[in-house]
Amino acid sequence: MTAITDQPATEQTGARTPEAADVICGARERIDALDDRIIGLVQERMAVSAVIQEARITSGGRRVNLSREMEILGRYRDALGKPGTALAMTLLELSRGRV
């Protein structure tokens, strides 16, 4: 991980030893890479959702399918607990906007 400041790694990470700082720096790099992948997947999900919405609207349907959204909310809640519901709501909002 590239240092943002000239501070020692222990100060940047809050670690008390150089070894712990190395572990934290490595883990942060992995988190940054995972976040990049997650952002890309969310953008991909938004694009796929736009295709679905366009097809639904073009065929005379509604922009949102509430029963499908309830399935998604349940899926995230079952996998991640209450915070999963909030995450799913955010993903749905990003993908279709507020209803």
Secondary structure, DSSP 8 states (H G I E B T S, - for coil): ---SSSS-HHHHH--SSHHHHHHHHHHHHHHHHHHHHHHHHHHHHHHHHHHHHHHHHHTT--S--HHHHHHHHHHHHHHH-HHHHHHHHHHHHHHH---
